[in-house]
């Protein structure tokens, strides 16, 4: 704003400008919530204005569902749905923006159980995963069994997803879901079925070895 001086009904410009301090965020009543959002958060800070000047709050690139001015040092907002972590929180007051010193994260996805505990070594039999914080929409969800990515992963709901596993071997392999760069907390483990031998082309041979032996079975 330009500084002006009035002398006997004459307005003179002083050639200088005046600005108020930019708003600053110091603290939040909480800094994370479930992917479903819907949480009221009170923001503490400074220079929010001495009256309501259409204050706005953003979490990363997403605006709060609504923002309510309380005082020069406090505002309240409703968090929307989302996934991800370490979003910079910005408050805007009359076009002046705050710093980015405070961040917000959604809770990491959690896996509680799976539709089956064993898989064929050939893979590709659908596996349903149950848990929480998978997001309220498809947000580039990926799943792994042990260190191997599923062939296909399909988001179903906030609590359910489905994948077609790759072929593999091993036991006690931890299932993992990654959403918006957040890795899941998992209590579920998967075993690939162990190999079984049904028949041998021969049942005896020379002690010197060197004989080709054909085995038939499953899970090789």
N, C-alpha and C positions, 0 to 999 in steps of 0.2 A: 504494500500500500504506500502511496506517495504522501509525504508529510506536507501539510498545508498550514499557513498562518493567516488569520483574518484580522485586518486592521481597518477599523472604521469602514466596514462594509466592503473592503477591498481584499480579495483573496490573493495571496502570494505563495508561489511554490518555492520550497526550500531546496529543491534539486536533490533531495535525499529520499530514501524509502525506509519503511518500517515493516518488520515482520514479527509475528508471534512465534514462540517456540513450537516446533513440530511436536505432535503427540508422541508419547513413548509408552511402550508396554513393559511392565515390570514383572507381572506374575499372573497366573491363571489359577482358578480354584481346582482345576485338574488339567492334565496335559495329554490324556489319552481316553478313548472310549471305544465301544464295540463298533463294528462296521455299519450297524443299523442306525447310528447317530441318534438324533432326538434327545440330546443332552443339553441342559442349560449350563452355561459356563460364565462365570463372572471374571472380567478382565480388570486388573488393577494397573494403574499407570499414572500419567501426568499429561496435562494440557489437552484434555478431552473437551474443553470448552465449559463455560459457566452456564450454558443453556444448550438445549438440543439443536445441533446444527447438522442434522442428517448424518450422524456418525455411521461409518460402515466398517465391518470386519471381514477379512478374507483369510482363509486357511489354504495356503498355496495359491492355486488358481481358482478356488471355489469360494463363493460368497457364503457367509452364514445365512441360515434360513430367515432369520430376522435379527436385528441389532437394536438394543434399547439403551439410550443414554441414561445414566444415573446421576453422575456428577462430574466435576473436572478431573477426578481421579478414578472413576469406575464406569464400566459399561457391562451390559449383559447380552448374551447372544445364544441362539439355538444352533447346535452343530448339526449339519446335514449328514447323509449317508456317505460312505467312502471307504477306501482302502489305501494303505501306504503309511509312510512314516517320515518324520522330520520335515514337516511342512512349515515354512516360515509364516508367522502370523503377522498380518498388517492391519493397522487401523488407519482410516482416513477421516480427517475432520476438516471440512471446508477446503478440500483439495490438498491439504498438507498430509503427508504420509509418515508413518512411524518407521523406526528402524526394524531390523529383522533379527533381533537378539533372542526372541522366544519362539519355540517350535511346538508343533502339535503332531501326534501320531495316533493312528487307529490301532486297535489291538491286533496282534498277530493272529493268523488263522490257527485253529486247533483241530487236530484229528482225534476223535474218540474211539472209532471202531471202523471196520470194513465189512463188506458183505460176505467175504470169505477169507480164510486164513492161509489157504494153500492155492498155488497156481500150477498149471502144467508148464513144463520147461519150454514148450513151444509158445507160451504167452498168448496174447490176443483174445483171452476170454474176459468179457466185461467185468470190471471191479467197481463197486460203488463204495464211496468213502463218506462217512458221516462225521460231523463235527460242528464247528461254529466259526463265524467271522470269515466265511468264504466270499463275502460281498453281496450286495443287493442287486448286482448286475454283473455280467461277464466282463471281468477286468483283467484279461490276459492271464488266466490261471494256468499253471503248469504243475504236473505231478511226476514224482520219481519214486521208484521202488529200489531201495538201496541207492546206488549211484547211477541207475539206468532210467532214462526218461520214458514215460509211457508213449506209445505210438500216437494216441489221441487222448485228449482230456477235454471233457465237456462240463461246463458249469451248469448246475441245475437250480440251486437255490442258496440262500445264506448258510444253510446247514448241510448241503448235499452236493457232491460232484461225482462224476463217473469217468473212468479211463479204460482204455484197452492197453494192457501191459505188453511190453516187449518180451521176447524170449529171454530166458535166463536160468541161472542155477544159484543155489545158496539157501541159507536158512537165517531166520531172525533178521530179515532185512527191514529196516525202518521205512515206513511210508512217509513221504514229504510232499507238502503242497507249498508252492510259491505264488504269492499274489502281490502285484505291485512292489516287487523286490523284498517282500517280507516272507521269511521262511517260517513254516508252521512249527508249532509245538505238537509232538506226536506221541501217542501211547500205543499205536497199532503197528504190528510187525507181520510180515508175510514170509512164508516158506514156499520155495519151489519144490514140487514133488520130487522125491528121491527116485533114482533109477531102479528099475526092476529088470531082471533077466528071466525070460521065459523059456529059452531054449539055447542049446549049444549045437553047433554043427558036428562036433565030436566030443566025446567025454573022456578020451584018454589019448596019450601021445608019447613019443619017445622022451627019455630023460635028457637027451641032448637038446631038446627044444627045436627052434627053427621052423615050427609048423604054423601055418596061417590058420587062425581060429575065428570063426564067424559066430557072433552072438546076436540073438534077437530079443527084443524086449521093448521097454518104454523109458522115456526120460533121459535118453542119452544126450 
